Amino acid sequence: MCAEKTIPTTLQVPISEDRYIAEHNTILRATIGSKAHGLNIDGYDDTDEMGVCIPPPEFVLGLRLFEQWTYRTKPTGVRSGPGDLDLTIYSLKKFVGLAARGNPSILTLLYLPLSAYTSRGPGLDLVRNRDWFISKDALRAYLGYMTAQKERLFGERGQKRVNRPELVEKYGYDTKYAMHVIRLGMQGCEIAVDSKISLPMPEAQREECLKIRTGFYSIEYIEVAFNTFKNILELYLNKNNLPDHADMNKINKWLVKAHQDFWSRSESKID
């Protein structure tokens, strides 16, 4: 079992109400993105973090609203670079709703090694119950995200996605973006076969993804690999024994109890 650690705050006051709610009521936080998958290259990547918080009762039961708070060291619209932080902290209710639909970025937070987390209250309990969220909906989400990213990479859905012009100039396409297309296919297949996501990725898959990132393969290879994983995931959707949907009864019961327990300990803070 992982010992609970203090949840860090990001900056000094003065702070907005949303930021105060997020930072002072966080129950789970960890690094996600390329670093979590084991696909980062030292000196080239920023740090992506995700957290979950339980807002005070008036933001869950009343008319006031809190769904998420986002912080970036770079201004909006400016690309993050090495040493930068991109952080999003979701309300527990929104996070669980996204996880139940199989959102790949959200599920990443639930499958890290226990030593990766800072947590308190029901944070690690959420991680321990991550199997509730594994279903065919997750397979559909991985297939959908993989397909949408492939279409943007190839310019099949509007303009090509060019986040990294230096990679396009060097290799002819955004190799990091392509890497994540194939990574989604690999992890979708792991969910179908083993009902889990291994993080960091298994070494053989990690090596293959890093080859893509460093331009070892042509963009034609990426298209062939994408079609292979697409066909496999579609086959699993028709023949796999996973439940059709997440276990909403267990999720709902736990969600209510988690809020009640957190509030009863007077841990939820807002001035």
Backbone as CSV, one residue per row, in Angstrom:
resi,resn,N_x,N_y,N_z,CA_x,CA_y,CA_z,C_x,C_y,C_z
1,MET,0.840,-1.193,0.000,0.000,0.000,0.000,0.877,1.246,0.000
2,CYS,0.476,2.224,-0.752,1.227,3.465,-0.845,0.860,4.374,0.327
3,ALA,1.871,4.888,1.042,1.613,5.837,2.119,1.088,7.134,1.538
4,GLU,0.124,7.732,2.232,-0.443,8.972,1.737,0.559,10.110,1.898
5,LYS,0.631,10.970,0.907,1.549,12.103,0.912,0.755,13.388,0.800
6,THR,1.367,14.451,1.191,0.683,15.736,1.151,0.498,16.196,-0.284
7,ILE,-0.697,16.649,-0.601,-0.972,17.179,-1.931,-0.276,18.525,-2.079
8,PRO,0.541,18.718,-3.124,1.234,20.003,-3.290,0.326,21.075,-3.855
9,THR,0.585,22.313,-3.492,-0.038,23.433,-4.179,0.920,23.920,-5.246
10,THR,0.404,24.716,-6.188,1.203,25.078,-7.351,1.871,26.440,-7.216
11,LEU,1.106,27.449,-6.781,1.637,28.800,-6.717,1.282,29.447,-5.389
12,GLN,1.668,30.666,-5.189,1.355,31.411,-3.983,0.100,32.253,-4.194
13,VAL,-0.550,32.640,-3.077,-1.722,33.513,-3.156,-1.304,34.879,-3.667
14,PRO,-2.235,35.736,-4.198,-3.672,35.502,-4.255,-4.059,34.538,-5.364
15,ILE,-5.169,33.827,-5.137,-5.599,32.830,-6.102,-7.100,32.956,-6.337
16,SER,-7.540,32.401,-7.471,-8.957,32.424,-7.809,-9.711,31.411,-6.952
17,GLU,-11.047,31.566,-6.932,-11.861,30.616,-6.180,-11.715,29.210,-6.744
18,ASP,-11.757,29.057,-8.070,-11.617,27.729,-8.664,-10.301,27.083,-8.284
19,ARG,-9.246,27.860,-8.308,-7.938,27.305,-7.952,-7.890,26.905,-6.487
20,TYR,-8.483,27.733,-5.621,-8.505,27.405,-4.197,-9.258,26.097,-3.967
21,ILE,-10.430,25.963,-4.601,-11.209,24.732,-4.461,-10.383,23.538,-4.925
22,ALA,-9.759,23.665,-6.080,-9.004,22.551,-6.653,-7.837,22.143,-5.772
23,GLU,-7.014,23.106,-5.394,-5.781,22.770,-4.679,-6.024,22.347,-3.236
24,HIS,-7.010,22.924,-2.590,-7.229,22.630,-1.176,-8.170,21.461,-0.936
25,ASN,-8.739,20.905,-1.991,-9.637,19.763,-1.848,-9.205,18.587,-2.713
26,THR,-7.950,18.595,-3.167,-7.442,17.527,-4.021,-7.305,16.226,-3.240
27,ILE,-7.775,15.142,-3.836,-7.653,13.824,-3.212,-6.686,12.916,-3.963
28,LEU,-6.334,13.293,-5.205,-5.449,12.449,-6.007,-4.769,13.315,-7.048
29,ARG,-3.464,13.106,-7.223,-2.728,13.879,-8.226,-1.487,13.096,-8.653
30,ALA,-1.161,13.168,-9.951,0.009,12.452,-10.460,0.390,13.007,-11.827
31,THR,1.589,12.646,-12.264,2.058,12.984,-13.604,1.489,11.996,-14.608
32,ILE,0.939,12.525,-15.704,0.413,11.676,-16.778,1.195,11.983,-18.060
33,GLY,0.567,11.859,-19.226,1.225,12.202,-20.482,2.351,11.244,-20.842
34,SER,3.260,11.707,-21.679,4.343,10.861,-22.180,5.188,10.279,-21.059
35,LYS,5.396,11.046,-19.998,6.214,10.556,-18.887,5.570,9.360,-18.210
36,ALA,4.255,9.365,-18.067,3.566,8.240,-17.444,3.652,6.988,-18.307
37,HIS,3.607,7.163,-19.627,3.668,6.020,-20.543,5.096,5.514,-20.736
38,GLY,6.083,6.272,-20.263,7.478,5.909,-20.491,7.960,6.291,-21.870
39,LEU,7.326,7.294,-22.479,7.627,7.674,-23.856,8.257,9.058,-23.961
40,ASN,8.663,9.610,-22.848,9.286,10.937,-22.872,10.744,10.834,-23.268
41,ILE,11.260,11.936,-23.785,12.683,12.064,-24.095,13.211,13.227,-23.273
42,ASP,14.214,12.970,-22.463,14.741,13.997,-21.557,15.120,15.257,-22.327
43,GLY,14.692,16.382,-21.786,15.034,17.663,-22.383,14.097,18.120,-23.475
44,TYR,13.063,17.296,-23.789,12.160,17.652,-24.885,10.708,17.817,-24.442
45,ASP,10.339,17.277,-23.289,8.924,17.223,-22.920,8.607,18.112,-21.729
46,ASP,7.387,18.653,-21.756,6.866,19.329,-20.580,6.319,18.279,-19.617
47,THR,5.749,18.730,-18.507,5.159,17.827,-17.528,3.650,18.022,-17.515
48,ASP,2.919,16.941,-17.764,1.455,16.952,-17.690,1.038,16.298,-16.387
49,GLU,0.238,17.008,-15.610,-0.278,16.447,-14.373,-1.800,16.505,-14.365
50,MET,-2.390,15.566,-13.658,-3.844,15.526,-13.513,-4.176,15.249,-12.053
51,GLY,-5.270,15.850,-11.603,-5.710,15.621,-10.244,-7.219,15.511,-10.166
52,VAL,-7.690,15.097,-8.995,-9.117,14.976,-8.712,-9.368,15.630,-7.360
53,CYS,-10.442,16.415,-7.271,-10.786,17.050,-6.009,-12.261,16.827,-5.687
54,ILE,-12.594,16.989,-4.423,-13.991,16.948,-3.990,-14.373,18.354,-3.553
55,PRO,-15.127,19.085,-4.361,-15.509,20.448,-4.017,-16.413,20.463,-2.781
56,PRO,-16.538,21.614,-2.139,-17.455,21.746,-1.008,-18.895,21.460,-1.418
57,PRO,-19.773,21.141,-0.441,-21.149,20.726,-0.760,-21.909,21.697,-1.652
58,GLU,-21.698,23.016,-1.456,-22.479,23.969,-2.241,-22.152,23.920,-3.728
59,PHE,-20.996,23.305,-4.093,-20.609,23.176,-5.494,-21.031,21.830,-6.089
60,VAL,-21.599,20.968,-5.261,-22.078,19.667,-5.733,-23.589,19.562,-5.576
61,LEU,-24.103,20.034,-4.445,-25.524,19.930,-4.144,-26.291,21.207,-4.471
62,GLY,-25.592,22.326,-4.477,-26.242,23.607,-4.718,-26.113,24.077,-6.147
63,LEU,-26.349,25.362,-6.348,-26.341,25.940,-7.686,-24.958,26.383,-8.147
64,ARG,-24.026,26.526,-7.229,-22.680,26.924,-7.620,-22.004,25.763,-8.357
65,LEU,-21.096,26.068,-9.261,-20.551,25.043,-10.153,-19.031,25.030,-10.131
66,PHE,-18.476,23.842,-9.991,-17.044,23.625,-10.206,-16.890,22.290,-10.912
67,GLU,-16.266,22.301,-12.090,-16.015,21.067,-12.821,-14.535,20.763,-12.953
68,GLN,-13.731,21.794,-13.190,-12.292,21.566,-13.321,-11.555,22.902,-13.251
69,TRP,-10.287,22.812,-12.949,-9.413,23.983,-12.940,-8.136,23.606,-13.678
70,THR,-7.694,24.487,-14.572,-6.510,24.221,-15.384,-5.467,25.301,-15.136
71,TYR,-4.227,24.862,-15.012,-3.108,25.786,-14.828,-1.995,25.418,-15.812
72,ARG,-1.421,26.428,-16.450,-0.274,26.239,-17.342,0.775,27.291,-17.023
73,THR,2.035,26.877,-17.050,3.102,27.855,-16.855,3.245,28.750,-18.077
74,LYS,2.850,28.241,-19.246,2.855,29.055,-20.454,1.474,29.702,-20.638
75,PRO,1.413,30.882,-21.244,0.114,31.506,-21.503,-0.722,30.671,-22.466
76,THR,-2.032,30.888,-22.425,-2.943,30.194,-23.335,-2.539,30.435,-24.787
77,GLY,-2.479,29.354,-25.553,-2.121,29.461,-26.959,-0.644,29.339,-27.244
78,VAL,0.178,29.354,-26.185,1.629,29.212,-26.350,2.013,27.776,-26.024
79,ARG,2.751,27.148,-26.883,3.125,25.752,-26.725,4.034,25.551,-25.521
80,SER,3.737,24.536,-24.717,4.574,24.204,-23.573,5.862,23.546,-24.036
81,GLY,6.907,23.725,-23.230,8.202,23.147,-23.555,8.822,22.493,-22.338
82,PRO,10.073,22.052,-22.450,10.746,21.408,-21.320,10.706,22.290,-20.072
83,GLY,10.350,21.690,-18.943,10.284,22.431,-17.692,8.931,23.066,-17.416
84,ASP,8.034,23.105,-18.409,6.715,23.687,-18.208,5.765,22.665,-17.581
85,LEU,4.736,23.187,-16.921,3.720,22.348,-16.292,2.355,22.642,-16.892
86,ASP,1.640,21.583,-17.272,0.234,21.656,-17.645,-0.534,20.801,-16.643
87,LEU,-1.395,21.430,-15.866,-2.106,20.742,-14.788,-3.603,20.945,-14.931
88,THR,-4.365,19.856,-14.813,-5.824,19.928,-14.753,-6.300,19.147,-13.546
89,ILE,-7.134,19.785,-12.729,-7.743,19.118,-11.582,-9.249,19.104,-11.794
90,TYR,-9.811,17.912,-11.842,-11.240,17.716,-12.081,-11.988,17.535,-10.767
91,SER,-13.257,17.928,-10.768,-14.111,17.508,-9.662,-14.264,15.993,-9.739
92,LEU,-14.457,15.366,-8.594,-14.600,13.911,-8.577,-15.757,13.458,-9.456
93,LYS,-16.858,14.175,-9.411,-18.031,13.779,-10.206,-17.729,13.819,-11.697
94,LYS,-17.079,14.887,-12.163,-16.769,14.966,-13.592,-15.738,13.910,-13.985
95,PHE,-14.723,13.719,-13.137,-13.688,12.727,-13.433,-14.298,11.338,-13.570
96,VAL,-15.147,10.965,-12.630,-15.755,9.634,-12.659,-16.653,9.476,-13.879
97,GLY,-17.372,10.534,-14.250,-18.210,10.458,-15.442,-17.393,10.212,-16.701
98,LEU,-16.261,10.903,-16.829,-15.381,10.702,-17.981,-14.749,9.310,-17.963
99,ALA,-14.356,8.851,-16.777,-13.766,7.511,-16.656,-14.773,6.443,-17.040
100,ALA,-16.026,6.629,-16.657,-17.063,5.640,-16.978,-17.294,5.537,-18.479
101,ARG,-17.004,6.619,-19.203,-17.133,6.583,-20.666,-15.852,6.102,-21.340
102,GLY,-14.834,5.809,-20.538,-13.603,5.228,-21.079,-12.631,6.227,-21.657
103,ASN,-12.724,7.509,-21.273,-11.810,8.526,-21.799,-10.360,8.106,-21.560
104,PRO,-9.547,7.962,-22.613,-8.184,7.452,-22.448,-7.293,8.291,-21.529
105,SER,-7.364,9.612,-21.640,-6.524,10.455,-20.778,-6.909,10.288,-19.318
106,ILE,-8.202,10.195,-19.052,-8.690,10.030,-17.686,-8.272,8.680,-17.119
107,LEU,-8.428,7.608,-17.895,-8.072,6.278,-17.407,-6.589,6.165,-17.088
108,THR,-5.759,6.946,-17.776,-4.326,6.918,-17.488,-4.058,7.180,-16.011
109,LEU,-4.769,8.141,-15.422,-4.532,8.488,-14.023,-4.806,7.324,-13.078
110,LEU,-5.654,6.394,-13.482,-6.033,5.299,-12.592,-5.102,4.095,-12.667
111,TYR,-4.170,4.076,-13.616,-3.354,2.878,-13.825,-1.854,3.107,-13.624
112,LEU,-1.509,4.141,-12.896,-0.108,4.407,-12.587,0.360,3.542,-11.419
113,PRO,1.666,3.346,-11.264,2.163,2.693,-10.045,1.741,3.499,-8.816
114,LEU,1.460,2.824,-7.710,0.979,3.521,-6.518,1.963,4.575,-6.031
115,SER,3.241,4.353,-6.266,4.244,5.317,-5.815,4.181,6.639,-6.574
116,ALA,3.430,6.678,-7.681,3.351,7.895,-8.504,2.385,8.919,-7.938
117,TYR,1.525,8.509,-6.996,0.439,9.377,-6.559,0.783,10.188,-5.315
118,THR,0.234,11.403,-5.253,0.014,12.081,-3.990,-1.487,12.001,-3.745
119,SER,-1.894,11.714,-2.512,-3.300,11.427,-2.273,-3.678,11.686,-0.827
120,ARG,-4.979,11.766,-0.626,-5.566,11.775,0.711,-7.031,11.386,0.601
121,GLY,-7.653,11.125,1.752,-9.059,10.749,1.740,-9.314,9.568,0.822
122,PRO,-10.312,9.666,-0.053,-10.684,8.537,-0.915,-9.866,8.435,-2.200
123,GLY,-8.761,9.171,-2.306,-8.006,9.195,-3.555,-7.541,7.830,-4.012
124,LEU,-6.818,7.118,-3.134,-6.306,5.808,-3.536,-7.425,4.778,-3.635
125,ASP,-8.525,4.988,-2.915,-9.672,4.085,-3.035,-10.221,4.120,-4.457
126,LEU,-10.210,5.311,-5.063,-10.634,5.440,-6.459,-9.735,4.609,-7.367
127,VAL,-8.430,4.646,-7.118,-7.482,3.864,-7.920,-7.726,2.365,-7.730
128,ARG,-7.954,1.954,-6.504,-8.142,0.525,-6.224,-9.401,-0.025,-6.898
129,ASN,-10.359,0.834,-7.181,-11.604,0.395,-7.818,-11.636,0.694,-9.315
130,ARG,-10.487,0.824,-9.919,-10.405,1.219,-11.339,-11.034,0.189,-12.277
131,ASP,-11.135,-1.065,-11.847,-11.743,-2.089,-12.712,-13.195,-1.788,-13.027
132,TRP,-13.857,-0.976,-12.198,-15.248,-0.619,-12.467,-15.418,0.076,-13.811
133,PHE,-14.349,0.697,-14.301,-14.452,1.552,-15.487,-14.054,0.839,-16.782
134,ILE,-13.659,-0.430,-16.681,-13.222,-1.162,-17.860,-14.426,-1.839,-18.515
135,SER,-14.703,-1.468,-19.755,-15.857,-2.002,-20.475,-15.647,-1.815,-21.966
136,LYS,-16.616,-2.242,-22.747,-16.553,-2.009,-24.192,-16.641,-0.521,-24.522
137,ASP,-17.235,0.256,-23.634,-17.228,1.708,-23.841,-15.800,2.231,-23.873
138,ALA,-14.920,1.665,-23.060,-13.514,2.072,-23.074,-12.871,1.704,-24.409
139,LEU,-13.172,0.517,-24.919,-12.642,0.124,-26.229,-13.123,1.090,-27.309
140,ARG,-14.412,1.439,-27.258,-14.953,2.387,-28.239,-14.240,3.738,-28.122
141,ALA,-13.961,4.160,-26.899,-13.290,5.444,-26.705,-11.875,5.409,-27.265
142,TYR,-11.133,4.346,-27.006,-9.767,4.243,-27.534,-9.794,4.202,-29.058
143,LEU,-10.707,3.439,-29.616,-10.825,3.379,-31.071,-11.196,4.744,-31.633
144,GLY,-12.125,5.436,-30.981,-12.555,6.747,-31.450,-11.451,7.781,-31.378
145,TYR,-10.740,7.827,-30.259,-9.643,8.787,-30.115,-8.530,8.486,-31.101
146,MET,-8.184,7.208,-31.257,-7.132,6.814,-32.197,-7.507,7.224,-33.615
147,THR,-8.764,6.999,-34.000,-9.214,7.329,-35.348,-9.207,8.837,-35.580
148,ALA,-9.706,9.601,-34.605,-9.743,11.056,-34.755,-8.340,11.633,-34.879
149,GLN,-7.402,11.117,-34.081,-6.035,11.632,-34.156,-5.368,11.241,-35.469
150,LYS,-5.641,10.041,-35.956,-5.081,9.633,-37.248,-5.608,10.527,-38.360
151,GLU,-6.907,10.847,-38.310,-7.487,11.701,-39.351,-6.871,13.095,-39.325
152,ARG,-6.595,13.619,-38.138,-5.952,14.939,-38.047,-4.498,14.873,-38.514
153,LEU,-3.833,13.780,-38.181,-2.440,13.619,-38.594,-2.317,13.607,-40.112
154,PHE,-3.278,12.964,-40.786,-3.226,12.835,-42.238,-4.019,13.927,-42.951
155,GLY,-4.610,14.845,-42.203,-5.387,15.906,-42.814,-6.708,15.443,-43.369
156,GLU,-7.241,14.340,-42.817,-8.511,13.796,-43.291,-9.709,14.445,-42.598
157,ARG,-9.447,15.172,-41.540,-10.497,15.891,-40.819,-10.028,17.334,-40.640
158,GLY,-10.338,18.180,-41.628,-9.850,19.555,-41.575,-8.367,19.606,-41.873
159,GLN,-7.698,20.572,-41.289,-6.265,20.735,-41.529,-5.469,19.687,-40.768
160,LYS,-4.266,19.423,-41.288,-3.378,18.520,-40.576,-3.045,19.093,-39.204
161,ARG,-2.884,18.181,-38.223,-2.512,18.604,-36.873,-0.995,18.771,-36.850
162,VAL,-0.533,20.004,-36.804,0.912,20.273,-36.811,1.248,21.038,-35.534
163,ASN,1.466,20.311,-34.456,1.860,20.933,-33.193,3.361,21.165,-33.119
164,ARG,4.083,20.389,-33.889,5.541,20.401,-33.781,6.157,20.557,-35.172
165,PRO,6.209,21.766,-35.691,6.705,21.981,-37.051,8.140,21.504,-37.245
166,GLU,8.924,21.481,-36.167,10.305,21.012,-36.300,10.350,19.522,-36.632
167,LEU,9.376,18.742,-36.139,9.316,17.319,-36.473,8.833,17.113,-37.896
168,VAL,7.875,17.920,-38.313,7.382,17.838,-39.693,8.504,18.162,-40.669
169,GLU,9.285,19.182,-40.335,10.398,19.554,-41.217,11.445,18.454,-41.284
170,LYS,11.688,17.786,-40.157,12.745,16.773,-40.108,12.306,15.433,-40.680
171,TYR,11.053,15.021,-40.352,10.623,13.672,-40.709,9.487,13.632,-41.729
172,GLY,8.883,14.763,-42.022,7.770,14.792,-42.961,6.406,14.702,-42.305
173,TYR,6.359,14.424,-41.014,5.090,14.388,-40.272,5.402,14.538,-38.782
174,ASP,4.362,14.826,-38.005,4.521,15.010,-36.560,4.651,13.630,-35.911
175,THR,5.873,13.209,-35.695,6.124,11.848,-35.226,5.616,11.609,-33.801
176,LYS,5.629,12.640,-32.961,5.121,12.447,-31.600,3.624,12.230,-31.625
177,TYR,2.931,12.985,-32.445,1.487,12.809,-32.585,1.188,11.414,-33.123
178,ALA,1.959,10.974,-34.118,1.782,9.635,-34.691,2.037,8.559,-33.643
179,MET,3.030,8.777,-32.803,3.339,7.817,-31.740,2.120,7.590,-30.847
180,HIS,1.432,8.682,-30.513,0.274,8.540,-29.629,-0.905,7.874,-30.335
181,VAL,-1.001,8.005,-31.657,-2.026,7.274,-32.410,-1.842,5.774,-32.201
182,ILE,-0.622,5.300,-32.392,-0.343,3.865,-32.265,-0.388,3.430,-30.807
183,ARG,0.055,4.287,-29.900,-0.011,3.976,-28.464,-1.449,3.699,-28.030
184,LEU,-2.397,4.497,-28.524,-3.799,4.273,-28.197,-4.274,2.901,-28.691
185,GLY,-3.830,2.507,-29.873,-4.194,1.185,-30.390,-3.638,0.071,-29.524
186,MET,-2.396,0.203,-29.120,-1.771,-0.810,-28.267,-2.498,-0.935,-26.930
187,GLN,-2.811,0.199,-26.323,-3.444,0.158,-25.009,-4.900,-0.290,-25.103
188,GLY,-5.576,0.052,-26.184,-6.926,-0.454,-26.375,-6.943,-1.971,-26.455
189,CYS,-5.976,-2.538,-27.150,-5.878,-4.000,-27.242,-5.567,-4.619,-25.884
190,GLU,-4.743,-3.955,-25.082,-4.438,-4.487,-23.750,-5.694,-4.499,-22.870
191,ILE,-6.508,-3.461,-22.981,-7.766,-3.443,-22.239,-8.640,-4.622,-22.665
192,ALA,-8.727,-4.863,-23.964,-9.567,-5.940,-24.482,-9.101,-7.309,-23.993
193,VAL,-7.787,-7.507,-23.942,-7.238,-8.823,-23.607,-7.071,-9.009,-22.102
194,ASP,-6.535,-7.993,-21.429,-6.151,-8.138,-20.025,-6.967,-7.286,-19.057
195,SER,-7.900,-6.478,-19.568,-8.754,-5.607,-18.744,-7.932,-4.666,-17.869
196,LYS,-6.845,-4.137,-18.425,-6.003,-3.211,-17.673,-5.148,-2.404,-18.633
197,ILE,-4.438,-1.425,-18.064,-3.463,-0.632,-18.819,-2.158,-0.684,-18.044
198,SER,-1.091,-1.137,-18.667,0.214,-1.212,-18.011,0.958,0.104,-18.181
199,LEU,1.317,0.729,-17.071,2.078,1.974,-17.085,3.253,1.875,-16.110
200,PRO,4.451,2.236,-16.585,4.803,2.557,-17.965,4.484,1.391,-18.906
201,MET,4.470,1.672,-20.207,4.148,0.647,-21.183,5.163,-0.489,-21.130
202,PRO,4.765,-1.717,-21.495,5.727,-2.822,-21.603,6.873,-2.453,-22.536
203,GLU,8.040,-2.981,-22.264,9.252,-2.538,-22.951,9.165,-2.677,-24.467
204,ALA,8.631,-3.780,-24.961,8.563,-3.978,-26.419,7.676,-2.916,-27.070
205,GLN,6.535,-2.614,-26.459,5.648,-1.585,-27.004,6.288,-0.203,-26.872
206,ARG,6.941,0.014,-25.752,7.615,1.297,-25.534,8.689,1.530,-26.602
207,GLU,9.475,0.518,-26.910,10.523,0.651,-27.926,9.917,0.943,-29.295
208,GLU,8.820,0.276,-29.617,8.174,0.501,-30.908,7.651,1.938,-31.005
209,CYS,7.033,2.408,-29.925,6.510,3.778,-29.930,7.632,4.803,-30.032
210,LEU,8.732,4.560,-29.343,9.851,5.504,-29.411,10.507,5.499,-30.788
211,LYS,10.476,4.380,-31.483,10.952,4.352,-32.867,10.102,5.274,-33.733
212,ILE,8.786,5.227,-33.513,7.899,6.126,-34.267,8.236,7.567,-33.938
213,ARG,8.385,7.857,-32.655,8.648,9.240,-32.241,9.938,9.782,-32.835
214,THR,10.954,8.939,-32.968,12.257,9.387,-33.465,12.398,9.219,-34.972
215,GLY,11.270,9.003,-35.675,11.286,9.029,-37.131,11.820,7.794,-37.809
216,PHE,11.840,6.652,-37.112,12.380,5.421,-37.693,11.499,4.921,-38.837
217,TYR,10.166,5.199,-38.742,9.234,4.681,-39.736,8.695,5.801,-40.618
218,SER,8.282,5.423,-41.812,7.628,6.369,-42.716,6.182,6.569,-42.287
219,ILE,5.557,7.610,-42.783,4.157,7.849,-42.459,3.267,6.764,-43.068
220,GLU,3.723,6.126,-44.145,2.958,5.007,-44.722,2.887,3.840,-43.727
221,TYR,3.955,3.630,-42.992,3.961,2.580,-41.966,2.934,2.896,-40.883
222,ILE,2.838,4.168,-40.514,1.875,4.574,-39.491,0.459,4.240,-39.935
223,GLU,0.164,4.468,-41.214,-1.174,4.181,-41.722,-1.465,2.685,-41.674
224,VAL,-0.479,1.872,-42.031,-0.661,0.413,-41.981,-0.872,-0.042,-40.541
225,ALA,-0.061,0.477,-39.610,-0.195,0.103,-38.203,-1.543,0.532,-37.646
226,PHE,-1.961,1.738,-38.004,-3.275,2.213,-37.554,-4.377,1.276,-38.027
227,ASN,-4.371,0.914,-39.300,-5.418,0.050,-39.837,-5.419,-1.320,-39.163
228,THR,-4.234,-1.814,-38.811,-4.137,-3.097,-38.113,-4.811,-3.020,-36.752
229,PHE,-4.475,-2.001,-35.979,-5.078,-1.870,-34.651,-6.573,-1.564,-34.746
230,LYS,-6.964,-0.789,-35.730,-8.390,-0.487,-35.921,-9.179,-1.769,-36.160
231,ASN,-8.659,-2.638,-37.027,-9.348,-3.889,-37.318,-9.415,-4.794,-36.090
232,ILE,-8.334,-4.823,-35.327,-8.307,-5.665,-34.125,-9.311,-5.165,-33.093
233,LEU,-9.334,-3.856,-32.872,-10.260,-3.305,-31.880,-11.713,-3.506,-32.304
234,GLU,-12.001,-3.374,-33.579,-13.366,-3.611,-34.056,-13.761,-5.079,-33.857
235,LEU,-12.801,-5.969,-34.046,-13.067,-7.392,-33.813,-13.343,-7.656,-32.335
236,TYR,-12.541,-7.047,-31.470,-12.753,-7.224,-30.030,-14.106,-6.668,-29.598
237,LEU,-14.524,-5.576,-30.194,-15.823,-5.005,-29.827,-16.966,-5.962,-30.140
238,ASN,-16.803,-6.780,-31.169,-17.851,-7.723,-31.559,-17.793,-9.033,-30.780
239,LYS,-16.589,-9.411,-30.319,-16.437,-10.758,-29.754,-15.907,-10.772,-28.322
240,ASN,-15.528,-9.640,-27.771,-14.915,-9.620,-26.448,-15.966,-9.831,-25.359
241,ASN,-15.516,-10.382,-24.212,-16.418,-10.659,-23.096,-16.495,-9.526,-22.083
242,LEU,-15.899,-8.391,-22.367,-16.008,-7.255,-21.464,-17.469,-6.820,-21.341
243,PRO,-17.844,-6.255,-20.181,-19.210,-5.708,-20.074,-19.392,-4.564,-21.056
244,ASP,-20.622,-4.329,-21.458,-20.892,-3.262,-22.412,-20.585,-1.884,-21.825
245,HIS,-20.859,-1.724,-20.525,-20.699,-0.422,-19.893,-20.028,-0.574,-18.536
246,ALA,-19.556,0.534,-17.999,-18.980,0.549,-16.661,-20.037,0.160,-15.627
247,ASP,-19.569,-0.289,-14.472,-20.477,-0.738,-13.415,-21.047,0.474,-12.685
248,MET,-22.113,1.046,-13.236,-22.629,2.309,-12.716,-23.233,2.175,-11.326
249,ASN,-23.781,1.016,-10.965,-24.328,0.851,-9.618,-23.233,0.985,-8.558
250,LYS,-22.136,0.282,-8.754,-21.028,0.379,-7.802,-20.422,1.780,-7.798
251,ILE,-20.288,2.358,-8.986,-19.694,3.693,-9.094,-20.552,4.725,-8.371
252,ASN,-21.856,4.689,-8.577,-22.750,5.651,-7.942,-22.725,5.535,-6.426
253,LYS,-22.790,4.308,-5.913,-22.767,4.104,-4.466,-21.461,4.622,-3.865
254,TRP,-20.350,4.299,-4.533,-19.058,4.754,-4.020,-18.947,6.272,-4.096
255,LEU,-19.446,6.868,-5.169,-19.346,8.308,-5.363,-20.082,9.061,-4.254
256,VAL,-21.268,8.619,-3.914,-22.027,9.251,-2.831,-21.279,9.122,-1.517
257,LYS,-20.795,7.929,-1.216,-20.094,7.699,0.051,-18.804,8.501,0.134
258,ALA,-18.080,8.593,-0.974,-16.824,9.340,-0.976,-17.052,10.811,-0.642
259,HIS,-18.077,11.403,-1.241,-18.410,12.797,-0.925,-18.823,12.950,0.534
260,GLN,-19.693,12.074,1.005,-20.183,12.182,2.375,-19.054,12.039,3.381
261,ASP,-18.179,11.058,3.167,-17.070,10.838,4.099,-16.112,12.025,4.111
262,PHE,-15.819,12.551,2.936,-14.886,13.678,2.838,-15.462,14.910,3.542
263,TRP,-16.725,15.191,3.291,-17.361,16.352,3.926,-17.518,16.158,5.433
264,SER,-17.788,14.942,5.867,-18.008,14.692,7.304,-16.740,14.896,8.117
265,ARG,-15.603,14.747,7.464,-14.325,14.987,8.149,-13.921,16.450,8.095
266,SER,-14.802,17.282,7.521,-14.545,18.725,7.396,-13.262,19.005,6.627
267,GLU,-12.956,18.120,5.643,-11.757,18.330,4.835,-12.005,19.262,3.667
268,SER,-13.259,19.410,3.266,-13.576,20.233,2.110,-13.505,21.707,2.488
269,LYS,-12.751,22.488,1.702,-12.446,23.857,2.088,-12.880,24.877,1.048
270,ILE,-13.536,25.922,1.512,-13.786,27.103,0.699,-14.066,28.243,1.668
271,ASP,-13.482,29.374,1.412,-13.702,30.535,2.290,-14.916,31.319,1.803
